[in-house]
Amino acid sequence: MAYELYIFPSEGAPGVPAQTFVEAFAKAGISCKVEPDEHGHWLVLEGHESALDRTIKDGVATGAGFRYATEDHPAVVEKVAGAFKSIGWLVSDDKGPL
């Protein structure tokens, strides 16, 4: 089980706006909202404790990190990975690409 995912666009791909993530997660069956604060650019997954922080450059996301909270059902990891893959981003954990 992956407890942390590393997420980034394929080489040469442009960053994407937050709305692209919201739409991809909705298609994966997860409602979410964008909540930037002093600690990061969060994508809050409604009904889940797991955290997703986006790396922002020039107003678009250029990467993300997902930390799985054990209170959540393990299927959330697969849904998150699937949402990012659906927009052409690469997803890996400590063992390699997913």
C-alpha positions in Angstrom: 0.0 0.0 0.0 1.3 3.4 -1.0 1.2 5.9 1.9 2.6 8.8 -0.1 2.3 9.5 -3.8 4.5 11.7 -5.9 2.6 13.3 -8.7 3.9 15.4 -11.7 3.2 16.1 -15.3 5.0 14.2 -18.0 8.2 15.8 -19.2 7.5 19.0 -21.2 3.8 19.1 -20.3 2.5 22.4 -19.1 1.2 22.9 -15.6 -2.6 22.9 -15.1 -5.0 25.2 -13.3 -6.8 24.0 -10.2 -10.1 23.5 -12.0 -8.6 20.7 -14.1 -7.9 18.8 -10.9 -11.4 19.4 -9.5 -13.0 18.1 -12.7 -10.7 15.0 -12.8 -11.5 14.2 -9.2 -15.2 14.6 -9.8 -15.0 12.1 -12.7 -13.2 9.7 -10.3 -16.0 10.0 -7.8 -14.3 12.3 -5.3 -15.7 15.8 -4.5 -12.9 18.3 -3.7 -12.2 21.9 -3.4 -9.1 24.1 -3.6 -8.0 25.6 -0.3 -4.7 27.5 -0.3 -3.3 28.6 3.0 0.0 29.7 4.6 1.2 26.1 4.5 0.5 25.2 0.9 -1.9 24.9 -2.0 -4.3 22.2 -0.8 -6.8 20.2 -2.7 -9.2 19.1 0.0 -10.9 15.7 -0.7 -14.4 16.0 0.8 -15.1 13.1 3.2 -11.5 12.1 3.4 -8.7 12.8 5.9 -5.9 12.2 3.3 -4.0 15.3 2.2 -3.1 16.5 -1.2 -0.7 19.5 -1.6 0.0 21.1 -5.0 3.2 22.8 -6.1 2.3 26.0 -7.8 4.4 28.0 -10.2 3.1 31.0 -12.2 -0.4 30.3 -11.2 -0.6 26.6 -12.4 0.2 23.3 -10.7 3.5 21.8 -11.6 3.4 18.9 -9.2 1.6 17.4 -6.2 2.1 15.2 -3.2 -0.6 13.0 -1.7 -0.4 11.6 1.8 -2.8 8.8 2.7 -4.5 8.9 6.1 -5.2 5.5 7.5 -8.7 6.6 8.5 -9.6 6.6 4.8 -10.5 3.5 2.8 -7.4 2.3 0.8 -9.4 2.7 -2.4 -8.9 6.5 -2.2 -5.3 6.0 -3.2 -6.3 4.3 -6.5 -9.0 7.0 -7.1 -6.4 9.8 -6.6 -3.9 8.1 -8.8 -6.5 7.5 -11.5 -7.7 11.1 -11.4 -4.1 12.3 -12.1 -3.4 9.7 -14.7 -6.7 10.8 -16.5 -5.1 14.2 -17.1 -1.8 12.7 -18.3 0.2 13.2 -15.1 2.6 10.6 -13.8 2.1 9.0 -10.3 4.6 7.1 -8.3 5.2 5.9 -4.7 8.4 4.9 -2.9 8.5 1.7 -5.0 8.2 3.4 -8.4 5.6 4.3 -11.0 2.0 3.2 -10.4 
